[in-house]
Amino acid sequence: MSPTWVQLAYLVAALCFVLALKGLSTPKYARAGNLVGAAGMALAVVTAYVHGAVHNGLLIVLAVAAGVVVGIPAARSVKMTAIPQMVALFNGVGGAAAALVALTEFLAVPHGSVAFQLATVLTVLIGSVSFSGSVVTFLKLQEVMTTRPVLLPAGQLLGIGAAAVSALLALSVVLTGNGLLLVLLAVAGLALGVLFVLPVGGADVPIAISLLNAFTGLAVAASGYVLANTLLIVAGTLVGASGTILTRLMAQAMGRPLTNILFGAFQATTATATTDEQRTVRSGTVEDVAILLGYAHSVLVVPGYGLAVAQGQHAARELAQVLEQRGITVLYGIHPVAGRMPGHMNVLLAEADVPYEHLKELDDVNPGIGSVDVVLVVGANDVVNPGARDEPSSPIYGMPIFDVDRAKAVVFMKRSMRPGFAGVDNSLLYNPKTTMLFGDAKESLTKLLAAVKHV
């Protein structure tokens, strides 16, 4: 049993974690919430060090030093567009850490209570699945491997087999207390994690990351029981609950059940695509678009990953300010899954000091979108694809979108005619209302800003 002062310190840290989540729920207090959470984690680390320094002080110092040496340079070198990949890796490391701690504790105490053994096998299995699955999501988002679903021969049977083997090994560990079987369970969990994530592709990958984050939280909570550490139980439960809620919200934003997102690739059929030769694309110049914007009364900007990659948020904000000075209303349409993670566009535009009240969600925009003069789609694709609304054969059918094709005019800023992250062709590109403006988003916005000033 830990001393009273340790329990009190852990209680304060747990309260910090709860307050951090509360703060992160609103833009106004998000920064403060992040700092409170960091302070709670610092308190937890210091408490663990002081309490365990008698026996493991040197190991703790070495572990913290290794984390600082690796973590700080890695975090500083990561571009904002790569934050989802970093989140996936950090999440995987958390799952691996929980699994290794539980495995080590079990080898030291192989014949604990049944509850102890159950918590151990859950930690090892879930932590292993989270680690290997998170590594695969990282490779997909980093485009080291294809972002499309990967269907192995007899992939479903392999997945079911890996799950069955994992269950049998878990039961055997509980019954026998055999450490070797627990190691084999970890290996089976690693295989299960890979097979679980491989069939997930395109815009569904961030949802898989969120679900794996919930898995890691469960693994950490179970490891807290293994170590008799209340703070780990509380922190893991918070992560697991928030990850589950976020996964549910993201699935709703995609307009599909979670089972379809995770396993839909096995039932997917390839739709017959219309060739580009059968459709006409209308391309415009910067001057054409400047005139269109300059004489508009209302403009809706729909940002996407392309804007983030080009780092064009400041140019977009400057263009909006010039239009606003002329009495033109400029708002931003923010889709829940635009970019590579929830809130990606919110953070991007916050960097450019876009007022938060100018950011509008689907339910705020779509009812009146028919009266919008110009919709400026900057680097987005799937979230404005009418196929999600009108084509039952489309892989993204049912996903709520901005109905920008119902606005009076659309300017679509893209590098090329390539499909978006979901790999689905977009009929909006061929709509008679749509004017294509090809090029890097930042360069195009900068030229457009200069042209608008002369209109």
FIDRENPA-957916 format. One record per residue (C-alpha): x, y, z. Coordinates in Angstrom, 3 decimals, always signed. Layout:
BEGIN
<mivex u="X" v="Y" w="Z"/>
...
***
This chain:
BEGIN
<mivex u="+0.000" v="+0.000" w="+0.000"/>
<mivex u="+1.416" v="+3.411" w="-0.962"/>
<mivex u="+1.905" v="+6.068" w="+1.743"/>
<mivex u="-0.854" v="+8.616" w="+2.265"/>
<mivex u="+1.152" v="+11.455" w="+0.718"/>
<mivex u="+1.595" v="+9.443" w="-2.481"/>
<mivex u="-2.130" v="+8.757" w="-2.701"/>
<mivex u="-2.893" v="+12.452" w="-2.148"/>
<mivex u="-0.393" v="+13.476" w="-4.842"/>
<mivex u="-1.935" v="+11.001" w="-7.256"/>
<mivex u="-5.393" v="+12.339" w="-6.415"/>
<mivex u="-4.287" v="+15.889" w="-7.272"/>
<mivex u="-2.751" v="+14.629" w="-10.524"/>
<mivex u="-5.982" v="+12.812" w="-11.403"/>
<mivex u="-7.966" v="+16.005" w="-10.776"/>
<mivex u="-5.570" v="+17.830" w="-13.089"/>
<mivex u="-6.283" v="+15.277" w="-15.823"/>
<mivex u="-10.042" v="+15.726" w="-15.420"/>
<mivex u="-9.728" v="+19.532" w="-15.508"/>
<mivex u="-7.469" v="+19.256" w="-18.550"/>
<mivex u="-10.133" v="+17.339" w="-20.477"/>
<mivex u="-12.723" v="+19.901" w="-19.437"/>
<mivex u="-10.511" v="+22.751" w="-20.640"/>
<mivex u="-9.721" v="+21.036" w="-23.918"/>
<mivex u="-13.431" v="+20.835" w="-24.708"/>
<mivex u="-13.583" v="+24.565" w="-25.512"/>
<mivex u="-11.180" v="+26.726" w="-27.578"/>
<mivex u="-11.195" v="+29.456" w="-24.924"/>
<mivex u="-9.677" v="+27.226" w="-22.239"/>
<mivex u="-7.852" v="+24.673" w="-24.392"/>
<mivex u="-4.383" v="+26.109" w="-23.801"/>
<mivex u="-4.948" v="+26.359" w="-20.051"/>
<mivex u="-6.324" v="+22.810" w="-20.023"/>
<mivex u="-3.235" v="+21.535" w="-21.783"/>
<mivex u="-0.973" v="+23.217" w="-19.219"/>
<mivex u="-3.008" v="+21.830" w="-16.309"/>
<mivex u="-2.737" v="+18.331" w="-17.775"/>
<mivex u="+1.018" v="+18.722" w="-18.222"/>
<mivex u="+1.339" v="+19.906" w="-14.606"/>
<mivex u="-0.616" v="+16.867" w="-13.411"/>
<mivex u="+1.652" v="+14.551" w="-15.385"/>
<mivex u="+4.756" v="+16.275" w="-13.991"/>
<mivex u="+3.414" v="+15.824" w="-10.460"/>
<mivex u="+2.719" v="+12.138" w="-11.152"/>
<mivex u="+6.244" v="+11.547" w="-12.509"/>
<mivex u="+7.926" v="+13.339" w="-9.598"/>
<mivex u="+5.802" v="+11.443" w="-7.083"/>
<mivex u="+6.607" v="+8.119" w="-8.708"/>
<mivex u="+10.306" v="+9.004" w="-8.695"/>
<mivex u="+10.406" v="+10.062" w="-5.034"/>
<mivex u="+8.384" v="+7.054" w="-3.962"/>
<mivex u="+10.405" v="+4.550" w="-5.987"/>
<mivex u="+13.826" v="+6.188" w="-5.898"/>
<mivex u="+15.021" v="+3.965" w="-3.046"/>
<mivex u="+15.098" v="+0.892" w="-5.279"/>
<mivex u="+14.802" v="+2.173" w="-8.846"/>
<mivex u="+16.019" v="+5.779" w="-8.783"/>
<mivex u="+18.717" v="+5.332" w="-11.423"/>
<mivex u="+16.420" v="+3.444" w="-13.791"/>
<mivex u="+13.740" v="+6.128" w="-13.473"/>
<mivex u="+16.249" v="+8.894" w="-14.211"/>
<mivex u="+17.576" v="+7.005" w="-17.235"/>
<mivex u="+14.043" v="+6.387" w="-18.534"/>
<mivex u="+13.047" v="+10.049" w="-18.139"/>
<mivex u="+16.303" v="+11.188" w="-19.769"/>
<mivex u="+15.751" v="+8.847" w="-22.718"/>
<mivex u="+12.214" v="+10.148" w="-23.126"/>
<mivex u="+13.402" v="+13.771" w="-23.079"/>
<mivex u="+16.250" v="+13.129" w="-25.536"/>
<mivex u="+13.945" v="+11.378" w="-27.999"/>
<mivex u="+10.649" v="+13.167" w="-27.383"/>
<mivex u="+11.529" v="+16.868" w="-27.460"/>
<mivex u="+13.476" v="+16.887" w="-30.774"/>
<mivex u="+10.872" v="+14.595" w="-32.325"/>
<mivex u="+7.975" v="+16.825" w="-31.272"/>
<mivex u="+9.715" v="+20.012" w="-32.449"/>
<mivex u="+10.602" v="+18.570" w="-35.841"/>
<mivex u="+7.093" v="+17.345" w="-36.614"/>
<mivex u="+5.088" v="+19.544" w="-38.955"/>
<mivex u="+1.489" v="+20.222" w="-38.136"/>
<mivex u="+0.344" v="+18.101" w="-41.078"/>
<mivex u="+2.165" v="+15.133" w="-39.525"/>
<mivex u="+0.662" v="+15.470" w="-36.038"/>
<mivex u="-1.792" v="+12.583" w="-36.626"/>
<mivex u="+1.150" v="+10.294" w="-37.371"/>
<mivex u="+2.863" v="+11.489" w="-34.194"/>
<mivex u="-0.320" v="+10.864" w="-32.207"/>
<mivex u="-0.479" v="+7.347" w="-33.647"/>
<mivex u="+3.118" v="+6.630" w="-32.621"/>
<mivex u="+2.708" v="+8.093" w="-29.131"/>
<mivex u="-0.453" v="+6.059" w="-28.704"/>
<mivex u="+1.351" v="+2.900" w="-29.813"/>
<mivex u="+4.212" v="+3.532" w="-27.417"/>
<mivex u="+1.703" v="+3.897" w="-24.584"/>
<mivex u="+0.149" v="+0.536" w="-25.402"/>
<mivex u="+3.557" v="-1.123" w="-25.662"/>
<mivex u="+4.650" v="+0.370" w="-22.335"/>
<mivex u="+1.540" v="-0.930" w="-20.574"/>
<mivex u="+2.047" v="-4.404" w="-22.070"/>
<mivex u="+5.737" v="-4.558" w="-21.119"/>
<mivex u="+5.081" v="-3.380" w="-17.564"/>
<mivex u="+2.355" v="-5.995" w="-17.083"/>
<mivex u="+4.545" v="-8.703" w="-18.619"/>
<mivex u="+7.463" v="-7.802" w="-16.338"/>
<mivex u="+5.243" v="-7.719" w="-13.261"/>
<mivex u="+3.748" v="-11.094" w="-14.149"/>
<mivex u="+7.148" v="-12.716" w="-14.587"/>
<mivex u="+8.103" v="-11.391" w="-11.146"/>
<mivex u="+4.840" v="-12.617" w="-9.564"/>
<mivex u="+3.672" v="-15.522" w="-11.815"/>
<mivex u="+1.102" v="-16.979" w="-9.437"/>
<mivex u="-0.964" v="-14.026" w="-8.278"/>
<mivex u="-4.725" v="-13.974" w="-7.827"/>
<mivex u="-7.083" v="-14.748" w="-10.680"/>
<mivex u="-8.024" v="-11.059" w="-10.865"/>
<mivex u="-4.335" v="-10.155" w="-11.137"/>
<mivex u="-3.830" v="-12.658" w="-13.948"/>
<mivex u="-6.939" v="-11.478" w="-15.797"/>
<mivex u="-5.787" v="-7.858" w="-15.593"/>
<mivex u="-2.346" v="-8.934" w="-16.814"/>
<mivex u="-3.544" v="-10.820" w="-19.881"/>
<mivex u="-5.905" v="-7.963" w="-20.797"/>
<mivex u="-3.096" v="-5.432" w="-20.505"/>
<mivex u="-0.676" v="-7.500" w="-22.570"/>
<mivex u="-3.214" v="-8.372" w="-25.264"/>
<mivex u="-4.812" v="-4.932" w="-25.647"/>
<mivex u="-1.480" v="-3.127" w="-25.351"/>
<mivex u="+0.076" v="-5.327" w="-28.049"/>
<mivex u="-2.880" v="-4.816" w="-30.398"/>
<mivex u="-2.713" v="-1.061" w="-29.838"/>
<mivex u="+1.039" v="-0.936" w="-30.490"/>
<mivex u="+1.147" v="-2.891" w="-33.750"/>
<mivex u="-2.100" v="-1.365" w="-35.016"/>
<mivex u="-0.805" v="+2.146" w="-34.290"/>
<mivex u="+2.420" v="+1.411" w="-36.171"/>
<mivex u="+0.396" v="+0.386" w="-39.233"/>
<mivex u="-1.730" v="+3.564" w="-39.048"/>
<mivex u="+1.478" v="+5.588" w="-38.824"/>
<mivex u="+2.849" v="+3.894" w="-41.938"/>
<mivex u="-0.408" v="+4.572" w="-43.783"/>
<mivex u="-0.620" v="+8.252" w="-42.844"/>
<mivex u="+3.085" v="+8.744" w="-43.559"/>
<mivex u="+2.443" v="+7.071" w="-46.938"/>
<mivex u="+5.272" v="+4.602" w="-46.323"/>
<mivex u="+2.674" v="+2.040" w="-47.371"/>
<mivex u="-0.518" v="+2.490" w="-49.362"/>
<mivex u="-3.294" v="+4.430" w="-47.663"/>
<mivex u="-5.872" v="+2.186" w="-49.340"/>
<mivex u="-7.325" v="-0.874" w="-47.584"/>
<mivex u="-4.984" v="-3.872" w="-47.740"/>
<mivex u="-6.852" v="-7.145" w="-48.160"/>
<mivex u="-4.705" v="-10.209" w="-47.590"/>
<mivex u="-5.713" v="-13.571" w="-49.067"/>
<mivex u="-8.112" v="-15.130" w="-46.539"/>
<mivex u="-7.645" v="-11.964" w="-44.465"/>
<mivex u="-10.890" v="-12.432" w="-42.551"/>
<mivex u="-9.980" v="-15.990" w="-41.635"/>
<mivex u="-6.507" v="-14.888" w="-40.540"/>
<mivex u="-8.022" v="-12.211" w="-38.317"/>
<mivex u="-10.532" v="-14.600" w="-36.779"/>
<mivex u="-7.767" v="-17.163" w="-36.282"/>
<mivex u="-5.490" v="-14.622" w="-34.564"/>
<mivex u="-8.350" v="-13.582" w="-32.275"/>
<mivex u="-9.134" v="-17.229" w="-31.417"/>
<mivex u="-5.475" v="-18.032" w="-30.695"/>
<mivex u="-5.219" v="-14.913" w="-28.509"/>
<mivex u="-8.303" v="-15.953" w="-26.525"/>
<mivex u="-6.969" v="-19.490" w="-26.003"/>
<mivex u="-3.559" v="-18.197" w="-24.899"/>
<mivex u="-5.170" v="-15.719" w="-22.508"/>
<mivex u="-7.252" v="-18.471" w="-20.930"/>
<mivex u="-4.193" v="-20.736" w="-20.678"/>
<mivex u="-2.185" v="-18.024" w="-18.915"/>
<mivex u="-4.955" v="-17.497" w="-16.353"/>
<mivex u="-5.212" v="-21.235" w="-15.695"/>
<mivex u="-1.504" v="-22.089" w="-15.639"/>
<mivex u="+0.357" v="-18.889" w="-14.789"/>
<mivex u="+2.903" v="-19.764" w="-17.493"/>
<mivex u="+5.123" v="-16.807" w="-18.428"/>
<mivex u="+6.066" v="-18.236" w="-21.831"/>
<mivex u="+2.415" v="-18.417" w="-22.801"/>
<mivex u="+2.071" v="-14.757" w="-21.858"/>
<mivex u="+4.954" v="-13.890" w="-24.194"/>
<mivex u="+3.220" v="-15.853" w="-26.956"/>
<mivex u="+0.028" v="-13.928" w="-26.164"/>
<mivex u="+1.914" v="-10.673" w="-26.745"/>
<mivex u="+3.108" v="-11.965" w="-30.133"/>
<mivex u="-0.435" v="-13.018" w="-31.063"/>
<mivex u="-1.670" v="-9.575" w="-30.021"/>
<mivex u="+0.894" v="-7.920" w="-32.295"/>
<mivex u="-0.308" v="-10.021" w="-35.228"/>
<mivex u="-3.943" v="-9.297" w="-34.393"/>
<mivex u="-3.267" v="-5.547" w="-34.335"/>
<mivex u="-1.734" v="-5.631" w="-37.814"/>
<mivex u="-4.566" v="-7.741" w="-39.249"/>
<mivex u="-7.108" v="-5.455" w="-37.558"/>
<mivex u="-5.836" v="-2.243" w="-39.172"/>
<mivex u="-4.652" v="-3.384" w="-42.618"/>
<mivex u="-8.197" v="-3.443" w="-44.117"/>
<mivex u="-8.819" v="+0.140" w="-42.953"/>
<mivex u="-7.890" v="+2.775" w="-45.499"/>
<mivex u="-8.357" v="+6.319" w="-46.718"/>
<mivex u="-10.294" v="+8.718" w="-44.541"/>
<mivex u="-11.115" v="+5.891" w="-42.087"/>
<mivex u="-7.528" v="+5.680" w="-40.787"/>
<mivex u="-7.916" v="+8.580" w="-38.284"/>
<mivex u="-10.958" v="+6.782" w="-36.846"/>
<mivex u="-8.859" v="+3.659" w="-36.364"/>
<mivex u="-6.278" v="+5.791" w="-34.529"/>
<mivex u="-8.967" v="+7.109" w="-32.199"/>
<mivex u="-10.202" v="+3.578" w="-31.488"/>
<mivex u="-6.672" v="+2.353" w="-30.824"/>
<mivex u="-6.248" v="+5.299" w="-28.464"/>
<mivex u="-9.244" v="+3.995" w="-26.525"/>
<mivex u="-7.603" v="+0.547" w="-26.493"/>
<mivex u="-4.436" v="+2.032" w="-25.026"/>
<mivex u="-6.486" v="+3.701" w="-22.300"/>
<mivex u="-8.024" v="+0.356" w="-21.379"/>
<mivex u="-4.584" v="-1.265" w="-21.329"/>
<mivex u="-3.223" v="+1.460" w="-19.048"/>
<mivex u="-6.227" v="+1.156" w="-16.721"/>
<mivex u="-5.722" v="-2.611" w="-16.500"/>
<mivex u="-2.008" v="-2.129" w="-15.839"/>
<mivex u="-2.980" v="+0.183" w="-12.986"/>
<mivex u="-4.767" v="-2.759" w="-11.377"/>
<mivex u="-1.714" v="-4.964" w="-11.974"/>
<mivex u="+0.534" v="-2.414" w="-10.245"/>
<mivex u="-2.078" v="-1.405" w="-7.649"/>
<mivex u="-1.702" v="+2.186" w="-8.898"/>
<mivex u="-4.894" v="+4.225" w="-8.630"/>
<mivex u="-3.625" v="+7.042" w="-10.845"/>
<mivex u="-3.006" v="+4.683" w="-13.757"/>
<mivex u="-6.540" v="+3.320" w="-13.376"/>
<mivex u="-8.013" v="+6.833" w="-13.429"/>
<mivex u="-5.819" v="+8.090" w="-16.284"/>
<mivex u="-6.391" v="+4.990" w="-18.382"/>
<mivex u="-10.141" v="+5.161" w="-17.835"/>
<mivex u="-10.192" v="+8.814" w="-18.905"/>
<mivex u="-8.226" v="+8.042" w="-22.065"/>
<mivex u="-10.359" v="+5.008" w="-22.836"/>
<mivex u="-13.633" v="+6.874" w="-22.318"/>
<mivex u="-12.604" v="+9.972" w="-24.274"/>
<mivex u="-11.176" v="+7.838" w="-27.087"/>
<mivex u="-14.417" v="+5.864" w="-27.285"/>
<mivex u="-16.524" v="+9.031" w="-27.391"/>
<mivex u="-14.282" v="+10.561" w="-30.062"/>
<mivex u="-14.439" v="+7.386" w="-32.158"/>
<mivex u="-18.222" v="+7.425" w="-31.973"/>
<mivex u="-18.390" v="+11.104" w="-32.970"/>
<mivex u="-16.020" v="+10.567" w="-35.898"/>
<mivex u="-18.043" v="+7.585" w="-37.115"/>
<mivex u="-21.175" v="+9.736" w="-36.958"/>
<mivex u="-19.361" v="+12.456" w="-38.922"/>
<mivex u="-18.607" v="+9.850" w="-41.587"/>
<mivex u="-22.252" v="+8.801" w="-41.576"/>
<mivex u="-21.400" v="+5.113" w="-41.182"/>
<mivex u="-21.417" v="+2.561" w="-38.348"/>
<mivex u="-18.053" v="+1.707" w="-36.836"/>
<mivex u="-18.299" v="-1.905" w="-38.022"/>
<mivex u="-18.572" v="-0.711" w="-41.617"/>
<mivex u="-15.543" v="+1.553" w="-41.184"/>
<mivex u="-13.411" v="-1.242" w="-39.739"/>
<mivex u="-14.617" v="-4.162" w="-41.842"/>
<mivex u="-16.358" v="-2.574" w="-44.810"/>
<mivex u="-13.395" v="-3.208" w="-47.115"/>
<mivex u="-14.169" v="-6.935" w="-47.050"/>
<mivex u="-17.633" v="-6.324" w="-48.523"/>
<mivex u="-16.725" v="-3.375" w="-50.760"/>
<mivex u="-17.280" v="-3.623" w="-54.479"/>
<mivex u="-15.554" v="-1.581" w="-57.115"/>
<mivex u="-17.881" v="+0.927" w="-58.700"/>
<mivex u="-17.630" v="+1.708" w="-62.386"/>
<mivex u="-16.075" v="+5.124" w="-62.745"/>
<mivex u="-16.858" v="+7.549" w="-65.511"/>
<mivex u="-13.794" v="+8.388" w="-67.572"/>
<mivex u="-12.479" v="+11.931" w="-67.581"/>
<mivex u="-13.002" v="+12.115" w="-71.362"/>
<mivex u="-16.768" v="+11.986" w="-70.868"/>
<mivex u="-16.848" v="+15.039" w="-68.611"/>
<mivex u="-15.750" v="+18.638" w="-68.962"/>
<mivex u="-13.685" v="+20.571" w="-66.466"/>
<mivex u="-13.815" v="+24.364" w="-66.457"/>
<mivex u="-10.508" v="+25.911" w="-65.475"/>
<mivex u="-10.155" v="+29.593" w="-64.612"/>
<mivex u="-7.408" v="+32.135" w="-64.045"/>
<mivex u="-6.584" v="+34.015" w="-60.877"/>
<mivex u="-8.073" v="+37.147" w="-62.430"/>
<mivex u="-11.351" v="+35.343" w="-63.200"/>
<mivex u="-11.680" v="+34.152" w="-59.610"/>
<mivex u="-10.708" v="+37.592" w="-58.236"/>
<mivex u="-13.585" v="+39.188" w="-60.131"/>
<mivex u="-15.971" v="+36.492" w="-58.910"/>
<mivex u="-14.943" v="+37.075" w="-55.289"/>
<mivex u="-14.743" v="+40.854" w="-55.548"/>
<mivex u="-18.374" v="+41.193" w="-56.602"/>
<mivex u="-19.788" v="+38.609" w="-54.187"/>
<mivex u="-21.881" v="+39.402" w="-51.126"/>
<mivex u="-21.046" v="+36.213" w="-49.227"/>
<mivex u="-18.124" v="+33.791" w="-49.428"/>
<mivex u="-17.734" v="+30.429" w="-47.714"/>
<mivex u="-14.203" v="+29.006" w="-47.400"/>
<mivex u="-14.014" v="+25.211" w="-47.011"/>
<mivex u="-10.440" v="+24.309" w="-45.980"/>
<mivex u="-8.880" v="+20.872" w="-46.176"/>
<mivex u="-5.621" v="+18.977" w="-45.904"/>
<mivex u="-4.233" v="+20.682" w="-49.027"/>
<mivex u="-4.340" v="+24.029" w="-47.237"/>
<mivex u="-2.465" v="+22.529" w="-44.294"/>
<mivex u="+0.209" v="+20.963" w="-46.516"/>
<mivex u="+0.776" v="+24.259" w="-48.339"/>
<mivex u="+0.692" v="+26.229" w="-45.064"/>
<mivex u="-1.632" v="+28.671" w="-46.752"/>
<mivex u="-3.781" v="+29.562" w="-43.750"/>
<mivex u="-2.243" v="+33.036" w="-43.370"/>
<mivex u="-2.802" v="+33.851" w="-47.037"/>
<mivex u="-6.394" v="+32.645" w="-46.703"/>
<mivex u="-6.907" v="+34.891" w="-43.689"/>
<mivex u="-5.424" v="+37.922" w="-45.479"/>
<mivex u="-7.702" v="+37.323" w="-48.456"/>
<mivex u="-10.708" v="+37.092" w="-46.145"/>
<mivex u="-9.757" v="+40.356" w="-44.437"/>
<mivex u="-9.554" v="+42.197" w="-47.775"/>
<mivex u="-12.985" v="+40.858" w="-48.735"/>
<mivex u="-14.439" v="+41.760" w="-45.329"/>
<mivex u="-13.152" v="+45.333" w="-45.696"/>
<mivex u="-15.376" v="+45.564" w="-48.780"/>
<mivex u="-18.410" v="+44.478" w="-46.800"/>
<mivex u="-18.354" v="+40.875" w="-48.008"/>
<mivex u="-19.313" v="+38.244" w="-45.433"/>
<mivex u="-16.652" v="+35.535" w="-45.159"/>
<mivex u="-17.200" v="+32.379" w="-43.134"/>
<mivex u="-15.315" v="+29.072" w="-42.895"/>
<mivex u="-16.976" v="+25.685" w="-43.196"/>
<mivex u="-15.302" v="+23.169" w="-40.870"/>
<mivex u="-16.067" v="+19.500" w="-41.414"/>
<mivex u="-15.466" v="+17.154" w="-38.439"/>
<mivex u="-13.143" v="+14.897" w="-40.445"/>
<mivex u="-11.471" v="+17.513" w="-42.663"/>
<mivex u="-7.710" v="+17.046" w="-42.612"/>
<mivex u="-6.303" v="+14.030" w="-40.811"/>
<mivex u="-7.871" v="+14.385" w="-37.370"/>
<mivex u="-10.755" v="+16.155" w="-35.598"/>
<mivex u="-9.980" v="+19.803" w="-34.998"/>
<mivex u="-7.192" v="+19.850" w="-37.609"/>
<mivex u="-8.707" v="+22.788" w="-39.491"/>
<mivex u="-9.654" v="+24.614" w="-36.278"/>
<mivex u="-6.046" v="+24.573" w="-35.100"/>
<mivex u="-4.758" v="+25.494" w="-38.562"/>
<mivex u="-6.969" v="+28.567" w="-38.837"/>
<mivex u="-6.349" v="+29.532" w="-35.217"/>
<mivex u="-2.666" v="+29.896" w="-36.170"/>
<mivex u="-3.765" v="+32.602" w="-38.614"/>
<mivex u="-5.916" v="+34.343" w="-35.959"/>
<mivex u="-9.202" v="+33.546" w="-37.677"/>
<mivex u="-11.978" v="+34.462" w="-35.183"/>
<mivex u="-13.479" v="+31.284" w="-33.801"/>
<mivex u="-17.007" v="+32.595" w="-34.314"/>
<mivex u="-16.316" v="+32.626" w="-38.066"/>
<mivex u="-15.867" v="+28.850" w="-38.067"/>
<mivex u="-19.148" v="+27.139" w="-38.915"/>
<mivex u="-20.130" v="+23.473" w="-38.813"/>
<mivex u="-22.259" v="+21.483" w="-41.244"/>
<mivex u="-25.563" v="+22.106" w="-39.501"/>
<mivex u="-24.900" v="+25.850" w="-39.468"/>
<mivex u="-23.944" v="+26.089" w="-43.137"/>
<mivex u="-26.001" v="+23.652" w="-45.199"/>
<mivex u="-29.510" v="+25.055" w="-44.547"/>
<mivex u="-28.597" v="+28.401" w="-46.124"/>
<mivex u="-25.850" v="+27.358" w="-48.524"/>
<mivex u="-28.053" v="+28.009" w="-51.552"/>
<mivex u="-27.790" v="+31.766" w="-50.900"/>
<mivex u="-23.969" v="+31.759" w="-50.721"/>
<mivex u="-22.485" v="+33.566" w="-53.729"/>
<mivex u="-19.114" v="+31.805" w="-53.842"/>
<mivex u="-17.755" v="+28.744" w="-52.080"/>
<mivex u="-13.943" v="+28.649" w="-52.081"/>
<mivex u="-12.825" v="+25.039" w="-51.588"/>
<mivex u="-9.162" v="+25.092" w="-50.607"/>
<mivex u="-7.485" v="+21.696" w="-50.538"/>
<mivex u="-10.595" v="+19.811" w="-49.409"/>
<mivex u="-12.122" v="+17.042" w="-51.485"/>
<mivex u="-14.055" v="+14.226" w="-49.827"/>
<mivex u="-16.008" v="+16.548" w="-47.504"/>
<mivex u="-17.587" v="+18.345" w="-50.507"/>
<mivex u="-18.050" v="+15.290" w="-52.737"/>
<mivex u="-21.730" v="+15.066" w="-53.842"/>
<mivex u="-21.228" v="+11.332" w="-54.360"/>
<mivex u="-21.443" v="+10.882" w="-50.590"/>
<mivex u="-24.988" v="+12.200" w="-50.859"/>
<mivex u="-26.193" v="+11.020" w="-54.262"/>
<mivex u="-24.306" v="+7.845" w="-55.267"/>
<mivex u="-25.168" v="+4.703" w="-53.259"/>
<mivex u="-22.285" v="+2.869" w="-54.946"/>
<mivex u="-19.726" v="+5.369" w="-53.636"/>
<mivex u="-17.437" v="+4.109" w="-50.824"/>
<mivex u="-18.181" v="+7.317" w="-48.899"/>
<mivex u="-21.938" v="+7.211" w="-49.462"/>
<mivex u="-23.781" v="+8.405" w="-46.366"/>
<mivex u="-20.999" v="+10.661" w="-45.105"/>
<mivex u="-22.414" v="+14.111" w="-44.270"/>
<mivex u="-20.873" v="+16.734" w="-46.567"/>
<mivex u="-21.039" v="+20.439" w="-47.267"/>
<mivex u="-23.605" v="+20.795" w="-50.070"/>
<mivex u="-21.417" v="+23.295" w="-51.894"/>
<mivex u="-22.814" v="+22.238" w="-55.282"/>
<mivex u="-26.018" v="+24.014" w="-54.235"/>
<mivex u="-24.272" v="+27.377" w="-53.835"/>
<mivex u="-24.390" v="+29.911" w="-56.663"/>
<mivex u="-20.736" v="+29.352" w="-57.662"/>
<mivex u="-17.825" v="+27.165" w="-56.573"/>
<mivex u="-14.090" v="+27.797" w="-56.901"/>
<mivex u="-12.163" v="+24.559" w="-56.385"/>
<mivex u="-8.472" v="+25.035" w="-55.592"/>
<mivex u="-6.455" v="+21.848" w="-56.189"/>
<mivex u="-2.990" v="+20.822" w="-57.302"/>
<mivex u="-4.385" v="+18.322" w="-59.789"/>
<mivex u="-7.383" v="+16.196" w="-60.652"/>
<mivex u="-6.265" v="+13.382" w="-58.342"/>
<mivex u="-8.894" v="+12.023" w="-55.915"/>
<mivex u="-8.824" v="+12.953" w="-52.235"/>
<mivex u="-7.652" v="+10.900" w="-49.260"/>
<mivex u="-10.523" v="+8.442" w="-49.631"/>
<mivex u="-9.407" v="+7.714" w="-53.203"/>
<mivex u="-12.852" v="+8.553" w="-54.623"/>
<mivex u="-13.463" v="+10.650" w="-57.738"/>
<mivex u="-15.368" v="+13.883" w="-57.081"/>
<mivex u="-18.221" v="+14.823" w="-59.422"/>
<mivex u="-18.093" v="+18.395" w="-58.101"/>
<mivex u="-14.996" v="+18.954" w="-60.241"/>
<mivex u="-17.157" v="+18.573" w="-63.360"/>
<mivex u="-20.123" v="+20.619" w="-62.164"/>
<mivex u="-20.934" v="+23.569" w="-64.488"/>
<mivex u="-20.937" v="+25.850" w="-61.424"/>
<mivex u="-17.342" v="+24.881" w="-60.567"/>
<mivex u="-14.268" v="+26.809" w="-61.639"/>
<mivex u="-10.989" v="+24.963" w="-61.127"/>
<mivex u="-7.931" v="+26.922" w="-59.989"/>
<mivex u="-4.952" v="+24.591" w="-60.184"/>
<mivex u="-1.744" v="+25.033" w="-58.190"/>
<mivex u="-0.251" v="+25.111" w="-54.706"/>
<mivex u="-2.832" v="+26.499" w="-52.286"/>
<mivex u="-0.532" v="+29.085" w="-50.710"/>
<mivex u="+0.789" v="+30.360" w="-54.043"/>
<mivex u="-2.698" v="+30.516" w="-55.548"/>
<mivex u="-4.109" v="+32.349" w="-52.527"/>
<mivex u="-1.232" v="+34.835" w="-52.574"/>
<mivex u="-1.802" v="+35.589" w="-56.261"/>
<mivex u="-5.534" v="+35.754" w="-55.683"/>
<mivex u="-5.023" v="+38.243" w="-52.844"/>
<mivex u="-3.019" v="+40.539" w="-55.105"/>
<mivex u="-5.596" v="+40.255" w="-57.891"/>
<mivex u="-8.551" v="+40.987" w="-55.594"/>
<mivex u="-6.887" v="+44.203" w="-54.424"/>
<mivex u="-6.973" v="+45.432" w="-58.022"/>
<mivex u="-10.594" v="+44.535" w="-58.699"/>
***
